[in-house]
Structure formats: C-alpha cells, structure tokens
Amino acid sequence: MNTKLFVGNLSYSATENDLQDLFAQYGTVMDVHLVLDRATGRPRGFAFVTMADKEAADAATQALNGKDWEGRSLTVNEARPREERPSFGGGGNRPRGDRGDRGDRGGGGGGRDRRY
C-alpha cells in the first residue's frame, strides 16, 4: 500500500527529480509533488513524496528526517489527511442578506472636500 510523506524545509532550488533520486535510495518512489506558489510558479519549500510501501516510507523517514540536505535540515513525516478548510465563496453561515454590522450605508457628505 502506498504511503505519502510530507517533506518540509526544502531548498527553493530543489526539483522533483532531486527528490525522486533522494528518496529512491530507500525504496520505490511512486510520485513526487513539489508544491509551487500559484502566483510566482516558484517552489514553496515543501513537497509530498509517495512511496510504494510502508516499509520504504518508514526507512526514508528515519534516514532523512533532520538530515542536512542542500544546506537545510529536512522535515520528513507521514502526511496527514488534508483538513477541511472554509470556502471563501459565500459568507459562511450568515442569513441571506445579512452582511454584518457595517453601519447605515448612507452616503451623505456631498462628495468633495470644499476646503481650499
């Protein structure tokens, strides 16, 4: 059964091929996913590596967690399931039409500041 590992504190110059080579020393690597920043396309400093079996994942974790690699001390542990995060598309649990306490929404004031 596949086991997914979280790999943190990566050098920003690390590539998926680098991680493939590093983890292949401990068993069959099924997948490597280097997480990239959506805006810049650059690595965010962490990745997920899927090993073919639990024994290979345990061996990689034991050997690489805390190891200095490319000038950084790696964090390697079994990945946890993704936590449920709130969506940003609808305002949460507020009743329809309720936008919170934002005052009276009145305009007033007449626009420009008349001081010269």
C-alpha positions in Angstrom: 0.0 0.0 0.0 1.3 3.5 -0.9 2.4 5.8 1.8 2.5 9.6 1.3 5.3 11.6 3.1 5.4 15.3 3.8 8.8 16.8 3.1 9.4 20.2 4.5 12.1 22.9 4.9 13.3 22.2 1.3 15.7 24.4 -0.5 13.9 26.6 -3.1 16.3 25.2 -5.7 15.2 21.6 -5.1 13.4 19.9 -8.0 11.1 16.9 -8.3 13.9 14.9 -9.9 16.2 15.7 -6.9 13.6 14.4 -4.5 13.0 11.3 -6.6 16.7 10.5 -6.5 17.0 11.2 -2.8 14.0 9.0 -1.8 14.7 6.2 -4.3 17.6 5.1 -2.1 15.0 3.8 0.4 12.5 2.1 -1.9 10.3 2.6 -4.9 9.0 6.2 -5.3 5.5 6.3 -6.9 5.1 10.0 -7.1 6.7 13.3 -6.2 4.7 16.5 -6.0 6.8 19.7 -5.3 4.3 22.4 -4.2 4.6 25.6 -6.2 3.3 29.1 -5.4 0.3 29.9 -7.7 1.3 33.5 -8.3 5.0 33.1 -9.0 5.4 29.4 -10.0 8.3 29.0 -7.7 8.6 26.2 -5.1 7.1 26.9 -1.7 9.7 24.8 0.2 7.7 21.6 0.7 6.7 18.6 -1.2 4.8 15.3 -1.0 6.6 12.0 -1.9 4.6 8.8 -2.3 6.5 5.6 -1.5 5.3 2.2 -2.8 5.0 0.7 0.7 5.1 1.5 4.4 8.5 -0.1 5.0 10.2 2.1 2.4 8.4 5.2 3.7 9.5 4.4 7.3 13.1 3.8 6.2 13.1 7.2 4.3 11.6 9.0 7.3 14.1 7.5 9.7 17.1 8.3 7.5 16.1 11.7 6.2 14.2 13.5 9.0 16.5 16.1 10.4 19.2 15.4 7.8 21.0 18.3 6.3 20.3 18.4 2.5 21.3 21.3 0.2 22.0 23.4 3.3 18.7 22.8 5.1 17.6 20.4 7.8 14.7 18.4 6.3 11.5 17.6 7.9 10.1 14.2 6.8 7.0 12.6 8.3 3.9 10.7 7.2 1.4 13.1 5.5 -1.8 13.7 7.4 -5.1 13.9 5.5 -6.0 17.4 4.3 -8.0 19.4 6.8 -11.4 20.8 5.8 -11.0 24.5 5.0 -13.8 27.0 4.7 -14.7 28.2 1.3 -14.5 31.9 0.5 -17.4 32.0 -1.8 -20.5 32.8 0.2 -20.1 34.5 3.5 -20.2 31.5 5.8 -23.3 30.8 8.0 -24.9 34.3 7.9 -28.5 34.5 6.8 -29.0 35.6 3.3 -28.9 39.4 3.0 -27.0 39.9 6.3 -23.7 41.4 5.7 -22.7 42.1 9.2 -22.7 45.4 11.1 -21.4 47.9 8.7 -23.4 51.0 9.6 -26.2 52.6 7.8 -24.7 52.6 4.3 -25.8 56.2 3.8 -23.8 58.4 1.5 -24.1 61.9 2.8 -21.2 64.3 2.8 -21.7 65.6 -0.7 -18.5 64.2 -2.3 -15.6 66.7 -2.4 -13.8 68.3 0.4 -14.6 72.0 -0.1 -11.6 73.3 1.9 -9.2 75.4 -0.3 
